[in-house]
Amino acid sequence: MSFVRGYSQNSSFESIHGREKSAKLSESEALKRMEMERPKVDKYKELNELVLNSKLNKIYNKQSFELITKLLEINPELYTVWNYRKEYLINEIDGMNEINKHEILENELYFVLKQLKKFPKSYWIWNHRIWCLKLDNLSDWENELKLIKQFLTVDSRNFHVWSYRRFIIKCMKDISKDSDIIDFEEFKFTTSMINKDISNYSAWHNRSKLIEMLFNKSPVLSKDDVGDNKLFQYLLIFNNKDINEFLIKELELFKTAIYTDPDDSSVWFYMKWLISEYFLNKIENDEKIDIITKLINDIKELNELEIEDNENGNDNKWCLISIVYLMKQLYKIDKLLVNLDEFNNYLTILQKIDPMKRNRYIELNI
């Protein structure tokens, strides 16, 4: 698979998911490797000391910058060295016009990109990229979106990339008159990512953030502008601030997701957010009861299928946890709607199939 310039299929970028760990070395093999690696370790210590001494003495010249670069290429987790690099760059661009400053920061972004290909889950590298973009008044936000798309193609669940995407979108909204359109385009993008992988926790989380914003302010677009009937229906719901219709529609997506993978925790957490006071306080009691009751029945039906498929005949933990949560939500509306014997039976079963969290289930009692 091709990624961006310099990407190797054997790099850590691809090997994050779905690969077995290498076999553990024996003691003798470990000692032998340590001896082989000792010269490298000694050189690393020497380089680290040189850089830290340069920082301490506030040396900002080309040689010190090259040493910083060399050290970060070996170990990108040295936040003190990243801060030293920032100090150098600030000293370098001080007094420059926007074009010259942009050129230097563009070169820095290229260095950061090379590091991200090797270490795509390093906080400090992503933070440094954000820092560069904030300094550059000529930043190319569209190019950053293209880059994000490439990263998500390799690892669609990398929460560092999703967090970075939210930063880029916020920057684009700050300079746009159509921030609501940008939010809806993000909703479309997140929907497409969930359709590709319903276990993408980062995508579900991003969706929840966008939904709150779109209920607050959403664009008025034609069906042709949206280009997808299902997404257009969502847009009308946001325009009309129709919480009840939204929950009905969104819970159909949830149902599809849990039937696809009943053990995917991200989808169950998303449901809990949907059936929270944030939404329930905005609809009538009879609407709450209808939605929660139907949802309980849907989950019970799934649990029965799980029992049939399970060779031990066990209930699905996530089904029971969610039923208990929903019954508690019903209990808040009307105590008479909940069968306490049934509720307590679910808690008893959960304690048996998930004994590590026994005390937690006891605390859930009404």
C-alpha positions as a LaTeX table, in Angstrom:
\begin{tabular}{lrrr}
\hline
Residue & $x$ (\AA) & $y$ (\AA) & $z$ (\AA) \\
\hline
Met1 & 0.00 & 0.00 & 0.00 \\
Ser2 & 1.31 & 3.42 & $-0.91$ \\
Phe3 & 1.00 & 6.12 & 1.71 \\
Val4 & 3.02 & 9.28 & 1.34 \\
Arg5 & 6.60 & 9.85 & 0.20 \\
Gly6 & 8.96 & 7.66 & 2.16 \\
Tyr7 & 6.36 & 5.34 & 3.68 \\
Ser8 & 7.41 & 1.70 & 4.09 \\
Gln9 & 5.02 & $-1.21$ & 4.56 \\
Asn10 & 7.39 & $-2.60$ & 7.16 \\
Ser11 & 7.26 & 0.53 & 9.26 \\
Ser12 & 5.55 & 0.81 & 12.63 \\
Phe13 & 2.83 & 2.81 & 10.89 \\
Glu14 & 1.26 & $-0.31$ & 9.44 \\
Ser15 & 2.20 & $-2.73$ & 12.19 \\
Ile16 & 0.13 & $-1.14$ & 14.95 \\
His17 & $-2.90$ & $-3.37$ & 14.50 \\
Gly18 & $-3.41$ & $-7.01$ & 13.65 \\
Arg19 & 0.14 & $-8.27$ & 14.10 \\
Glu20 & 1.52 & $-10.69$ & 16.66 \\
Lys21 & 4.24 & $-9.53$ & 19.02 \\
Ser22 & 7.71 & $-10.87$ & 18.34 \\
Ala23 & 8.81 & $-13.87$ & 20.39 \\
Lys24 & 10.38 & $-13.13$ & 23.77 \\
Leu25 & 14.16 & $-13.44$ & 23.82 \\
Ser26 & 15.91 & $-15.83$ & 26.17 \\
Glu27 & 18.17 & $-14.34$ & 28.83 \\
Ser28 & 21.34 & $-15.20$ & 26.89 \\
Glu29 & 19.90 & $-13.78$ & 23.66 \\
Ala30 & 18.84 & $-10.63$ & 25.48 \\
Leu31 & 22.33 & $-10.16$ & 26.93 \\
Lys32 & 23.90 & $-10.70$ & 23.51 \\
Arg33 & 21.60 & $-8.12$ & 21.95 \\
Met34 & 22.38 & $-5.65$ & 24.73 \\
Glu35 & 26.08 & $-5.99$ & 24.02 \\
Met36 & 25.48 & $-5.47$ & 20.30 \\
Glu37 & 23.35 & $-2.40$ & 20.98 \\
Arg38 & 25.70 & $-0.88$ & 23.56 \\
Pro39 & 27.65 & 1.30 & 21.04 \\
Lys40 & 24.36 & 2.74 & 19.77 \\
Val41 & 23.20 & 3.43 & 23.32 \\
Asp42 & 26.46 & 5.16 & 24.16 \\
Lys43 & 26.19 & 7.35 & 21.05 \\
Tyr44 & 22.58 & 8.17 & 21.93 \\
Lys45 & 23.56 & 9.21 & 25.46 \\
Glu46 & 26.34 & 11.37 & 24.10 \\
Leu47 & 24.00 & 13.03 & 21.59 \\
Asn48 & 21.35 & 13.59 & 24.25 \\
Glu49 & 23.88 & 15.26 & 26.55 \\
Leu50 & 25.15 & 17.50 & 23.75 \\
Val51 & 21.65 & 18.70 & 22.91 \\
Leu52 & 20.63 & 19.32 & 26.51 \\
Asn53 & 23.84 & 21.26 & 27.17 \\
Ser54 & 23.18 & 23.37 & 24.08 \\
Lys55 & 19.68 & 24.10 & 25.35 \\
Leu56 & 21.00 & 25.01 & 28.77 \\
Asn57 & 23.46 & 27.44 & 27.18 \\
Lys58 & 20.78 & 28.83 & 24.80 \\
Ile59 & 22.74 & 28.00 & 21.66 \\
Tyr60 & 20.63 & 28.60 & 18.53 \\
Asn61 & 22.84 & 27.87 & 15.53 \\
Lys62 & 22.70 & 25.50 & 12.58 \\
Gln63 & 24.85 & 22.89 & 14.27 \\
Ser64 & 22.62 & 22.73 & 17.35 \\
Phe65 & 19.55 & 22.47 & 15.13 \\
Glu66 & 21.08 & 19.53 & 13.25 \\
Leu67 & 21.81 & 17.80 & 16.56 \\
Ile68 & 18.22 & 18.37 & 17.69 \\
Thr69 & 16.97 & 16.88 & 14.43 \\
Lys70 & 19.21 & 13.84 & 14.75 \\
Leu71 & 18.10 & 13.20 & 18.34 \\
Leu72 & 14.37 & 13.53 & 17.60 \\
Glu73 & 14.70 & 11.16 & 14.67 \\
Ile74 & 15.91 & 8.57 & 17.16 \\
Asn75 & 13.54 & 9.39 & 20.01 \\
Pro76 & 10.52 & 11.65 & 19.35 \\
Glu77 & 9.25 & 11.46 & 22.94 \\
Leu78 & 11.70 & 14.04 & 24.31 \\
Tyr79 & 9.38 & 16.97 & 24.96 \\
Thr80 & 12.25 & 19.08 & 26.32 \\
Val81 & 14.06 & 18.70 & 23.00 \\
Trp82 & 10.89 & 19.61 & 21.07 \\
Asn83 & 10.66 & 22.76 & 23.18 \\
Tyr84 & 14.30 & 23.53 & 22.40 \\
Arg85 & 13.48 & 23.10 & 18.70 \\
Lys86 & 10.62 & 25.58 & 19.10 \\
Glu87 & 12.96 & 28.07 & 20.72 \\
Tyr88 & 15.35 & 27.75 & 17.78 \\
Leu89 & 12.58 & 28.26 & 15.23 \\
Ile90 & 11.17 & 31.29 & 17.04 \\
Asn91 & 14.65 & 32.80 & 17.03 \\
Glu92 & 15.02 & 31.94 & 13.33 \\
Ile93 & 11.76 & 33.47 & 12.09 \\
Asp94 & 11.83 & 36.54 & 14.31 \\
Gly95 & 11.39 & 39.65 & 12.17 \\
Met96 & 10.76 & 37.72 & 8.94 \\
Asn97 & 7.97 & 38.58 & 6.51 \\
Glu98 & 5.09 & 36.11 & 6.17 \\
Ile99 & 6.42 & 34.47 & 2.97 \\
Asn100 & 9.88 & 33.70 & 4.35 \\
Lys101 & 8.42 & 32.56 & 7.65 \\
His102 & 6.03 & 30.28 & 5.74 \\
Glu103 & 8.93 & 28.65 & 3.86 \\
Ile104 & 10.75 & 27.78 & 7.08 \\
Leu105 & 7.61 & 26.43 & 8.72 \\
Glu106 & 6.79 & 24.40 & 5.60 \\
Asn107 & 10.19 & 22.72 & 5.87 \\
Glu108 & 9.46 & 22.04 & 9.50 \\
Leu109 & 6.12 & 20.47 & 8.60 \\
Tyr110 & 7.93 & 18.17 & 6.19 \\
Phe111 & 10.28 & 17.06 & 8.97 \\
Val112 & 7.27 & 16.46 & 11.24 \\
Leu113 & 5.56 & 14.41 & 8.53 \\
Lys114 & 8.59 & 12.14 & 8.21 \\
Gln115 & 8.46 & 11.58 & 11.95 \\
Leu116 & 4.73 & 10.89 & 11.94 \\
Lys117 & 5.16 & 8.16 & 9.36 \\
Lys118 & 7.44 & 6.36 & 11.82 \\
Phe119 & 5.67 & 7.34 & 15.04 \\
Pro120 & 2.01 & 8.06 & 14.24 \\
Lys121 & 0.90 & 7.95 & 17.86 \\
Ser122 & 3.38 & 10.34 & 19.41 \\
Tyr123 & 1.70 & 13.23 & 21.24 \\
Trp124 & 4.76 & 15.45 & 20.91 \\
Ile125 & 5.02 & 15.18 & 17.13 \\
Trp126 & 1.35 & 16.01 & 16.61 \\
Asn127 & 1.60 & 18.87 & 19.11 \\
His128 & 4.61 & 20.26 & 17.27 \\
Arg129 & 2.73 & 20.18 & 13.95 \\
Ile130 & $-0.14$ & 22.10 & 15.53 \\
Trp131 & 2.34 & 24.62 & 16.94 \\
Cys132 & 3.83 & 25.19 & 13.46 \\
Leu133 & 0.44 & 25.74 & 11.86 \\
Lys134 & $-0.57$ & 28.24 & 14.51 \\
Leu135 & 2.54 & 30.29 & 13.77 \\
Asp136 & 1.98 & 30.31 & 10.01 \\
Asn137 & $-0.62$ & 32.74 & 8.67 \\
Leu138 & $-0.29$ & 31.06 & 5.25 \\
Ser139 & $-1.14$ & 27.54 & 6.44 \\
Asp140 & $-2.81$ & 25.33 & 3.84 \\
Trp141 & $-5.77$ & 23.78 & 5.70 \\
Glu142 & $-7.03$ & 21.83 & 2.69 \\
Asn143 & $-3.66$ & 20.17 & 2.35 \\
Glu144 & $-3.84$ & 19.16 & 6.01 \\
Leu145 & $-7.22$ & 17.52 & 5.39 \\
Lys146 & $-5.73$ & 15.53 & 2.52 \\
Leu147 & $-2.91$ & 14.43 & 4.79 \\
Ile148 & $-5.39$ & 13.38 & 7.48 \\
Lys149 & $-7.30$ & 11.31 & 4.95 \\
Gln150 & $-4.10$ & 9.42 & 4.11 \\
Phe151 & $-3.37$ & 8.77 & 7.77 \\
Leu152 & $-6.91$ & 7.50 & 8.37 \\
Thr153 & $-6.60$ & 5.22 & 5.36 \\
Val154 & $-3.72$ & 3.49 & 7.11 \\
Asp155 & $-5.28$ & 3.49 & 10.59 \\
Ser156 & $-8.88$ & 4.72 & 10.70 \\
Arg157 & $-9.01$ & 4.51 & 14.51 \\
Asn158 & $-5.94$ & 6.59 & 15.39 \\
Phe159 & $-7.39$ & 9.04 & 17.91 \\
His160 & $-4.38$ & 11.36 & 17.51 \\
Val161 & $-5.38$ & 11.86 & 13.87 \\
Trp162 & $-9.03$ & 12.45 & 14.80 \\
Ser163 & $-8.03$ & 14.97 & 17.43 \\
Tyr164 & $-5.79$ & 16.69 & 14.89 \\
Arg165 & $-8.66$ & 16.73 & 12.40 \\
Arg166 & $-10.88$ & 18.51 & 14.94 \\
Phe167 & $-8.15$ & 21.13 & 15.35 \\
Ile168 & $-7.90$ & 21.66 & 11.59 \\
Ile169 & $-11.67$ & 21.93 & 11.22 \\
Lys170 & $-11.82$ & 24.50 & 14.03 \\
Cys171 & $-9.14$ & 26.57 & 12.29 \\
Met172 & $-11.08$ & 26.40 & 9.02 \\
Lys173 & $-14.28$ & 27.47 & 10.79 \\
Asp174 & $-12.50$ & 30.43 & 12.40 \\
Ile175 & $-11.78$ & 31.94 & 8.97 \\
Ser176 & $-15.04$ & 30.89 & 7.27 \\
Lys177 & $-18.49$ & 32.47 & 7.16 \\
Asp178 & $-20.03$ & 29.03 & 6.63 \\
Ser179 & $-18.97$ & 27.21 & 9.80 \\
Asp180 & $-22.29$ & 25.32 & 9.92 \\
Ile181 & $-21.67$ & 23.92 & 6.42 \\
Ile182 & $-18.22$ & 22.77 & 7.52 \\
Asp183 & $-19.79$ & 21.00 & 10.51 \\
Phe184 & $-22.29$ & 19.21 & 8.30 \\
Glu185 & $-19.56$ & 18.17 & 5.88 \\
Glu186 & $-17.74$ & 16.70 & 8.86 \\
Phe187 & $-20.91$ & 14.87 & 9.86 \\
Lys188 & $-21.02$ & 13.39 & 6.37 \\
Phe189 & $-17.38$ & 12.37 & 6.60 \\
Thr190 & $-17.80$ & 10.79 & 10.03 \\
Thr191 & $-20.87$ & 8.91 & 8.83 \\
Ser192 & $-18.88$ & 7.45 & 5.95 \\
Met193 & $-16.09$ & 6.38 & 8.34 \\
Ile194 & $-18.59$ & 4.64 & 10.63 \\
Asn195 & $-20.16$ & 2.88 & 7.65 \\
Lys196 & $-16.71$ & 1.52 & 6.77 \\
Asp197 & $-15.95$ & 0.40 & 10.34 \\
Ile198 & $-18.63$ & 0.46 & 13.03 \\
Ser199 & $-15.99$ & $-0.30$ & 15.68 \\
Asn200 & $-14.31$ & 3.07 & 15.14 \\
Tyr201 & $-14.63$ & 4.64 & 18.60 \\
Ser202 & $-12.96$ & 7.87 & 17.46 \\
Ala203 & $-15.53$ & 8.27 & 14.67 \\
Trp204 & $-18.46$ & 7.73 & 17.06 \\
His205 & $-16.96$ & 10.24 & 19.48 \\
Asn206 & $-16.50$ & 12.79 & 16.70 \\
Arg207 & $-20.10$ & 12.21 & 15.61 \\
Ser208 & $-21.38$ & 13.02 & 19.09 \\
Lys209 & $-19.49$ & 16.34 & 19.13 \\
Leu210 & $-20.82$ & 17.30 & 15.69 \\
Ile211 & $-24.42$ & 16.44 & 16.55 \\
Glu212 & $-24.38$ & 18.87 & 19.46 \\
Met213 & $-23.05$ & 21.64 & 17.21 \\
Leu214 & $-25.51$ & 20.91 & 14.39 \\
Phe215 & $-28.51$ & 21.02 & 16.71 \\
Asn216 & $-27.26$ & 24.40 & 17.83 \\
Lys217 & $-26.67$ & 25.67 & 14.28 \\
Ser218 & $-27.11$ & 23.83 & 10.99 \\
Pro219 & $-27.00$ & 24.96 & 7.35 \\
Val220 & $-30.07$ & 25.26 & 5.13 \\
Leu221 & $-29.24$ & 23.27 & 2.01 \\
Ser222 & $-31.23$ & 21.68 & $-0.80$ \\
Lys223 & $-31.39$ & 17.94 & $-1.36$ \\
Asp224 & $-29.22$ & 18.38 & $-4.45$ \\
Asp225 & $-26.62$ & 20.24 & $-2.39$ \\
Val226 & $-26.44$ & 17.39 & 0.12 \\
Gly227 & $-26.43$ & 14.68 & $-2.55$ \\
Asp228 & $-27.59$ & 11.86 & $-0.29$ \\
Asn229 & $-31.21$ & 11.33 & 0.79 \\
Lys230 & $-30.38$ & 9.79 & 4.18 \\
Leu231 & $-28.03$ & 12.63 & 5.04 \\
Phe232 & $-30.59$ & 15.15 & 3.81 \\
Gln233 & $-33.12$ & 13.66 & 6.25 \\
Tyr234 & $-30.61$ & 14.22 & 9.04 \\
Leu235 & $-30.13$ & 17.80 & 7.92 \\
Leu236 & $-33.89$ & 18.44 & 8.09 \\
Ile237 & $-33.92$ & 17.00 & 11.60 \\
Phe238 & $-31.12$ & 19.36 & 12.65 \\
Asn239 & $-32.87$ & 22.31 & 10.99 \\
Asn240 & $-36.13$ & 21.54 & 12.81 \\
Lys241 & $-34.34$ & 20.62 & 16.06 \\
Asp242 & $-36.46$ & 17.47 & 16.18 \\
Ile243 & $-34.81$ & 15.50 & 18.98 \\
Asn244 & $-37.39$ & 12.72 & 19.03 \\
Glu245 & $-37.07$ & 12.02 & 15.30 \\
Phe246 & $-33.30$ & 12.19 & 15.59 \\
Leu247 & $-33.23$ & 9.55 & 18.34 \\
Ile248 & $-35.51$ & 7.25 & 16.35 \\
Lys249 & $-33.30$ & 7.56 & 13.29 \\
Glu250 & $-30.01$ & 7.33 & 15.16 \\
Leu251 & $-31.10$ & 4.28 & 17.13 \\
Glu252 & $-31.73$ & 2.46 & 13.86 \\
Leu253 & $-28.07$ & 3.04 & 13.05 \\
Phe254 & $-27.19$ & 1.78 & 16.52 \\
Lys255 & $-29.30$ & $-1.35$ & 16.01 \\
Thr256 & $-27.51$ & $-2.12$ & 12.75 \\
Ala257 & $-24.17$ & $-1.65$ & 14.51 \\
Ile258 & $-24.88$ & $-3.97$ & 17.47 \\
Tyr259 & $-26.18$ & $-6.70$ & 15.19 \\
Thr260 & $-22.97$ & $-6.37$ & 13.20 \\
Asp261 & $-20.73$ & $-6.66$ & 16.26 \\
Pro262 & $-22.51$ & $-7.16$ & 19.62 \\
Asp263 & $-19.23$ & $-7.04$ & 21.55 \\
Asp264 & $-18.09$ & $-3.65$ & 20.26 \\
Ser265 & $-18.03$ & $-1.42$ & 23.33 \\
Ser266 & $-17.81$ & 1.85 & 21.36 \\
Val267 & $-21.33$ & 1.41 & 19.96 \\
Trp268 & $-22.83$ & 0.64 & 23.38 \\
Phe269 & $-21.17$ & 3.71 & 24.88 \\
Tyr270 & $-22.62$ & 5.79 & 22.06 \\
Met271 & $-26.11$ & 4.46 & 22.83 \\
Lys272 & $-25.67$ & 5.44 & 26.48 \\
Trp273 & $-24.89$ & 8.98 & 25.33 \\
Leu274 & $-28.01$ & 9.01 & 23.14 \\
Ile275 & $-30.26$ & 7.90 & 26.00 \\
Ser276 & $-28.88$ & 10.42 & 28.45 \\
Glu277 & $-30.46$ & 13.46 & 30.05 \\
Tyr278 & $-28.87$ & 15.63 & 27.36 \\
Phe279 & $-31.50$ & 14.39 & 24.90 \\
Leu280 & $-34.20$ & 12.95 & 27.16 \\
Asn281 & $-34.79$ & 16.26 & 28.92 \\
Lys282 & $-35.75$ & 17.77 & 25.55 \\
Ile283 & $-38.60$ & 15.39 & 24.66 \\
Glu284 & $-41.94$ & 14.48 & 26.23 \\
Asn285 & $-42.33$ & 11.60 & 28.70 \\
Asp286 & $-44.43$ & 9.50 & 26.35 \\
Glu287 & $-41.74$ & 9.88 & 23.66 \\
Lys288 & $-39.04$ & 8.87 & 26.15 \\
Ile289 & $-41.03$ & 5.78 & 27.18 \\
Asp290 & $-41.65$ & 4.70 & 23.58 \\
Ile291 & $-38.01$ & 5.07 & 22.58 \\
Ile292 & $-36.55$ & 3.34 & 25.64 \\
Thr293 & $-39.10$ & 0.51 & 25.65 \\
Lys294 & $-38.49$ & $-0.28$ & 21.98 \\
Leu295 & $-34.75$ & $-0.15$ & 22.53 \\
Ile296 & $-34.94$ & $-2.57$ & 25.46 \\
Asn297 & $-36.96$ & $-5.01$ & 23.35 \\
Asp298 & $-34.47$ & $-4.77$ & 20.48 \\
Ile299 & $-31.56$ & $-5.51$ & 22.82 \\
Lys300 & $-33.41$ & $-8.38$ & 24.49 \\
Glu301 & $-33.99$ & $-9.88$ & 21.05 \\
Leu302 & $-30.28$ & $-9.59$ & 20.24 \\
Asn303 & $-29.36$ & $-11.15$ & 23.58 \\
Glu304 & $-31.55$ & $-14.17$ & 22.83 \\
Leu305 & $-29.69$ & $-14.65$ & 19.56 \\
Glu306 & $-26.37$ & $-14.34$ & 21.41 \\
Ile307 & $-27.44$ & $-17.03$ & 23.90 \\
Glu308 & $-28.30$ & $-19.36$ & 21.02 \\
Asp309 & $-24.97$ & $-18.72$ & 19.29 \\
Asn310 & $-22.87$ & $-19.00$ & 22.46 \\
Glu311 & $-21.72$ & $-22.58$ & 23.05 \\
Asn312 & $-21.97$ & $-22.02$ & 26.82 \\
Gly313 & $-25.43$ & $-20.48$ & 26.51 \\
Asn314 & $-24.30$ & $-17.27$ & 28.23 \\
Asp315 & $-25.95$ & $-13.89$ & 27.94 \\
Asn316 & $-24.11$ & $-11.08$ & 26.19 \\
Lys317 & $-22.56$ & $-8.83$ & 28.82 \\
Trp318 & $-23.05$ & $-5.63$ & 26.84 \\
Cys319 & $-26.70$ & $-6.44$ & 26.19 \\
Leu320 & $-27.42$ & $-6.89$ & 29.89 \\
Ile321 & $-25.43$ & $-3.83$ & 30.97 \\
Ser322 & $-27.39$ & $-1.73$ & 28.48 \\
Ile323 & $-30.77$ & $-3.19$ & 29.48 \\
Val324 & $-29.99$ & $-2.38$ & 33.12 \\
Tyr325 & $-29.03$ & 1.18 & 32.16 \\
Leu326 & $-32.21$ & 1.65 & 30.12 \\
Met327 & $-34.41$ & 0.21 & 32.87 \\
Lys328 & $-32.89$ & 2.71 & 35.29 \\
Gln329 & $-33.71$ & 5.50 & 32.86 \\
Leu330 & $-37.30$ & 4.24 & 32.69 \\
Tyr331 & $-37.42$ & 4.08 & 36.47 \\
Lys332 & $-36.64$ & 7.82 & 36.63 \\
Ile333 & $-39.67$ & 8.52 & 34.46 \\
Asp334 & $-42.13$ & 6.16 & 36.16 \\
Lys335 & $-41.20$ & 3.55 & 38.77 \\
Leu336 & $-44.15$ & 1.41 & 37.79 \\
Leu337 & $-42.66$ & 0.83 & 34.34 \\
Val338 & $-39.84$ & $-1.32$ & 35.71 \\
Asn339 & $-40.15$ & $-4.92$ & 36.89 \\
Leu340 & $-37.72$ & $-4.95$ & 39.81 \\
Asp341 & $-37.47$ & $-8.74$ & 39.92 \\
Glu342 & $-36.41$ & $-8.76$ & 36.27 \\
Phe343 & $-33.99$ & $-5.89$ & 36.90 \\
Asn344 & $-32.35$ & $-7.64$ & 39.85 \\
Asn345 & $-32.13$ & $-10.87$ & 37.87 \\
Tyr346 & $-30.10$ & $-9.10$ & 35.20 \\
Leu347 & $-27.72$ & $-7.80$ & 37.87 \\
Thr348 & $-27.33$ & $-11.29$ & 39.30 \\
Ile349 & $-26.49$ & $-12.73$ & 35.87 \\
Leu350 & $-23.95$ & $-9.95$ & 35.25 \\
Gln351 & $-22.19$ & $-10.76$ & 38.53 \\
Lys352 & $-21.86$ & $-14.36$ & 37.39 \\
Ile353 & $-20.65$ & $-13.77$ & 33.84 \\
Asp354 & $-18.43$ & $-10.79$ & 34.76 \\
Pro355 & $-17.25$ & $-11.47$ & 38.34 \\
Met356 & $-14.36$ & $-8.97$ & 38.15 \\
Lys357 & $-16.92$ & $-6.15$ & 38.22 \\
Arg358 & $-19.25$ & $-7.74$ & 40.75 \\
Asn359 & $-19.18$ & $-4.78$ & 43.16 \\
Arg360 & $-19.89$ & $-2.40$ & 40.31 \\
Tyr361 & $-23.05$ & $-4.32$ & 39.42 \\
Ile362 & $-24.16$ & $-4.40$ & 43.03 \\
Glu363 & $-23.89$ & $-0.60$ & 43.11 \\
Leu364 & $-26.22$ & $-0.36$ & 40.08 \\
Asn365 & $-29.14$ & $-1.60$ & 42.15 \\
Ile366 & $-32.21$ & 0.63 & 42.33 \\
\hline
\end{tabular}
